[in-house]
Amino acid sequence: MNLHILAGIAVLLMLVAASAYREALRNEPIRRYRMNPGKLPPVDEND
């Protein structure tokens, strides 16, 4: 019985962690994958 309680608590903690992770990603997306036009190299228009 004690093992079942520990397993249930572990599953609940994993669900809480996954929910918090999804919420953090929704609120602050990873900036590395966003295209920032200000940081792109200049384009040669002489071609």
Secondary structure, 3 states (H helix, E strand, C coil): CHHHHHHHHHHHHHHHHHHHHHHHHHHCCCHHHCCCHHHCCCCCCCC
